[in-house]
Amino acid sequence: MIEAKPFALGVRIEHPQSIIDQLQYRCEIRDPFLPPASYSLVEQINGRGVFSFCMCPGGIIAPASTRQGALVVNGWSPSKRNNPFANSGMVVGIDEKDFKDPHPLAGLKYQYAVEKKAFEAGGGKFVAPAQRMTDFLMNKQSSSLPACSYIPGLQSVSLSEVLPKIVNDALVLGLKHFGQKLQGKFGRPGYLTHEAVLVATESRTSSPVRVPRHQDELTHPQITNLYPCAEGAGYAGGIVSAAMDGMRIAEKIYAKLHPFGH
Ligand SMILES: Cc1cc2nc3c(=O)[nH]c(=O)nc-3n(C[C@H](O)[C@H](O)[C@H](O)COP(=O)(O)OP(=O)(O)OC[C@H]3O[C@@H](n4cnc5c(N)ncnc54)[C@H](O)[C@@H]3O)c2cc1C
C-alpha cells in the first residue's frame, strides 16, 4: 500500500553570484573574507506556497534525470563555492487536488509529464528549456540567453508551454514579490533581472508518494518487518532529515532485535 502526497515543482534560477552578493551584503564587491551570499525566499500566492529550495551559492546546475526522455535539473556547490553563479530551486506547492486523479501514483505521473515536456522542449540530449527571468514575467521567448553553469546547454523557450499553468502563474507572482524584497540599489540589478535565467525543470524537491508506516513501530501496516524510511518513502527531504530518519529506524530495529538490551 502506498499513497499520494503533496510535493513541489518549478525551475532552477541562476544569477551571477556577484548580483546575489551585492543584494545581500549591500556592497559593490564582496569582501574576500565573506562567503558567497545565499538567500531563502518564500511567499504564499493564493494559498499556494512559492519558495526557494536548495540554494547553491557559487554553484552549478546539474542534470539529474532518472530516465531517458525526461529532464530534471538539480543544483550543487563545490566546497569552495567558487563558481561565478548562484542557483536555487524555485518551486510551487502541488497537492493531491492538482493531480485530478485518485491513483496513489498520480503525483509521479504528474511529475513525469512535466519532465517529459521539458526534455522535448529542450530538443533532446538533456539540453534544458530556459528563459530569462524578465522575459518569463512577460511570457516572451528570450532572444538570447545568458551564460549558465548547466553543461548540456540551454534552449530558449516559453516556459509557460512547459510548466503546468498553476505552477507558471504562481511563479510569475512569486518572482514579482521576491523582486520587491530584493531590490538593487544605485542602479545595480535586483533579484528580478534580465541577467537571471530560469531553467526547467526542478521536480524532485521531495517524493510525491508516501509508503505508510505505523506511528510508533515505524513498520508498514500490512507488511511485517518492512520499515519505510527516508526520502523515497516520503519521510524526509534532504540529507539531514533522511539521515535522522534512518537513525530512528536503525534504533527501532536494534531495540526489536535486542528486547532486553545488549
Ligand atoms: C545533485 C544533488 C544535490 C543535492 N544537494 C543536496 C544538498 O545540498 N542538501 C541536501 O540536504 N540534500 C541534497 N540533495 C538531496 C539528497 O541527496 C537526498 O535528500 C538524500 O540523499 C536522500 O537520502 P535517502 O537515504 O532517502 O535516499 P538516497 O540517498 O537516494 O539513498 C537510496 C539508496 O538506495 C539505493 N537503492 C535504490 N534502489 C535500490 C534497490 N532496488 N536495491 C538496493 N538499493 C537500492 C540507491 O542506490 C541509494 O544508495 C541533493 C540531491 C542531488 C541529486
The ligand as an SDF file (V2000), in Angstrom:
LIG
                    3D

 53 58  0  0  0  0  0  0  0  0999 V2000
   22.6920   16.8430   -7.2960 C   0  0  0  0  0  0  0  0  0  0  0  0
   22.0310   16.7510   -5.9340 C   0  0  0  0  0  0  0  0  0  0  0  0
   22.3660   17.6900   -4.9750 C   0  0  0  0  0  0  0  0  0  0  0  0
   21.7780   17.6100   -3.7150 C   0  0  0  0  0  0  0  0  0  0  0  0
   22.1590   18.5330   -2.7770 N   0  0  0  0  0  0  0  0  0  0  0  0
   21.6440   18.4500   -1.5500 C   0  0  0  0  0  0  0  0  0  0  0  0
   22.0640   19.3710   -0.5360 C   0  0  0  0  0  0  0  0  0  0  0  0
   22.8940   20.2410   -0.7470 O   0  0  0  0  0  0  0  0  0  0  0  0
   21.4960   19.2710    0.6870 N   0  0  0  0  0  0  0  0  0  0  0  0
   20.5580   18.3130    0.9720 C   0  0  0  0  0  0  0  0  0  0  0  0
   20.0830   18.2670    2.1260 O   0  0  0  0  0  0  0  0  0  0  0  0
   20.1430   17.4420    0.0360 N   0  0  0  0  0  0  0  0  0  0  0  0
   20.6670   17.4750   -1.2160 C   0  0  0  0  0  0  0  0  0  0  0  0
   20.2620   16.5750   -2.1590 N   0  0  0  0  0  0  0  0  0  0  0  0
   19.2200   15.5980   -1.7970 C   0  0  0  0  0  0  0  0  0  0  0  0
   19.8100   14.4280   -1.0340 C   0  0  0  0  0  0  0  0  0  0  0  0
   20.8050   13.8050   -1.8090 O   0  0  0  0  0  0  0  0  0  0  0  0
   18.6660   13.4390   -0.7010 C   0  0  0  0  0  0  0  0  0  0  0  0
   17.6620   14.1480    0.0040 O   0  0  0  0  0  0  0  0  0  0  0  0
   19.1690   12.2880    0.1740 C   0  0  0  0  0  0  0  0  0  0  0  0
   20.2660   11.6420   -0.4350 O   0  0  0  0  0  0  0  0  0  0  0  0
   18.0240   11.2950    0.4180 C   0  0  0  0  0  0  0  0  0  0  0  0
   18.5640   10.2370    1.1720 O   0  0  0  0  0  0  0  0  0  0  0  0
   17.8990    8.8050    1.1510 P   0  0  0  0  0  0  0  0  0  0  0  0
   18.7320    7.9470    2.0550 O   0  0  0  0  0  0  0  0  0  0  0  0
   16.4410    8.9180    1.4480 O   0  0  0  0  0  0  0  0  0  0  0  0
   17.9960    8.2880   -0.3500 O   0  0  0  0  0  0  0  0  0  0  0  0
   19.2990    8.0220   -1.2490 P   0  0  0  0  0  0  0  0  0  0  0  0
   20.4790    8.8150   -0.7750 O   0  0  0  0  0  0  0  0  0  0  0  0
   18.8320    8.2010   -2.6620 O   0  0  0  0  0  0  0  0  0  0  0  0
   19.6120    6.5050   -0.9490 O   0  0  0  0  0  0  0  0  0  0  0  0
   18.8410    5.4570   -1.5060 C   0  0  0  0  0  0  0  0  0  0  0  0
   19.8060    4.3120   -1.7670 C   0  0  0  0  0  0  0  0  0  0  0  0
   19.0340    3.1670   -2.1680 O   0  0  0  0  0  0  0  0  0  0  0  0
   19.7060    2.5150   -3.2300 C   0  0  0  0  0  0  0  0  0  0  0  0
   18.7390    1.7530   -3.9910 N   0  0  0  0  0  0  0  0  0  0  0  0
   17.7520    2.2220   -4.8000 C   0  0  0  0  0  0  0  0  0  0  0  0
   17.0390    1.2090   -5.3050 N   0  0  0  0  0  0  0  0  0  0  0  0
   17.5600    0.0670   -4.7870 C   0  0  0  0  0  0  0  0  0  0  0  0
   17.2610   -1.2940   -4.9230 C   0  0  0  0  0  0  0  0  0  0  0  0
   16.2370   -1.7140   -5.6800 N   0  0  0  0  0  0  0  0  0  0  0  0
   18.0180   -2.1890   -4.2430 N   0  0  0  0  0  0  0  0  0  0  0  0
   19.0320   -1.7840   -3.4540 C   0  0  0  0  0  0  0  0  0  0  0  0
   19.3700   -0.4860   -3.2940 N   0  0  0  0  0  0  0  0  0  0  0  0
   18.6550    0.4260   -3.9560 C   0  0  0  0  0  0  0  0  0  0  0  0
   20.3250    3.6560   -4.0250 C   0  0  0  0  0  0  0  0  0  0  0  0
   21.4040    3.2000   -4.8130 O   0  0  0  0  0  0  0  0  0  0  0  0
   20.7840    4.5970   -2.9060 C   0  0  0  0  0  0  0  0  0  0  0  0
   22.0790    4.3060   -2.4580 O   0  0  0  0  0  0  0  0  0  0  0  0
   20.8250   16.6080   -3.4210 C   0  0  0  0  0  0  0  0  0  0  0  0
   20.4850   15.6740   -4.4020 C   0  0  0  0  0  0  0  0  0  0  0  0
   21.0830   15.7430   -5.6390 C   0  0  0  0  0  0  0  0  0  0  0  0
   20.7050   14.6960   -6.6930 C   0  0  0  0  0  0  0  0  0  0  0  0
  1  2  1  0
  2  3  1  0
  2 52  2  0
  3  4  2  0
  4  5  1  0
  4 50  1  0
  5  6  2  0
  6  7  1  0
  6 13  1  0
  7  8  2  0
  7  9  1  0
  9 10  1  0
 10 11  2  0
 10 12  1  0
 12 13  2  0
 13 14  1  0
 14 15  1  0
 14 50  1  0
 15 16  1  0
 16 17  1  0
 16 18  1  0
 18 19  1  0
 18 20  1  0
 20 21  1  0
 20 22  1  0
 22 23  1  0
 23 24  1  0
 24 25  2  0
 24 26  1  0
 24 27  1  0
 27 28  1  0
 28 29  2  0
 28 30  1  0
 28 31  1  0
 31 32  1  0
 32 33  1  0
 33 34  1  0
 33 48  1  0
 34 35  1  0
 35 36  1  0
 35 46  1  0
 36 37  1  0
 36 45  1  0
 37 38  2  0
 38 39  1  0
 39 40  1  0
 39 45  2  0
 40 41  1  0
 40 42  2  0
 42 43  1  0
 43 44  2  0
 44 45  1  0
 46 47  1  0
 46 48  1  0
 48 49  1  0
 50 51  2  0
 51 52  1  0
 52 53  1  0
M  END
$$$$
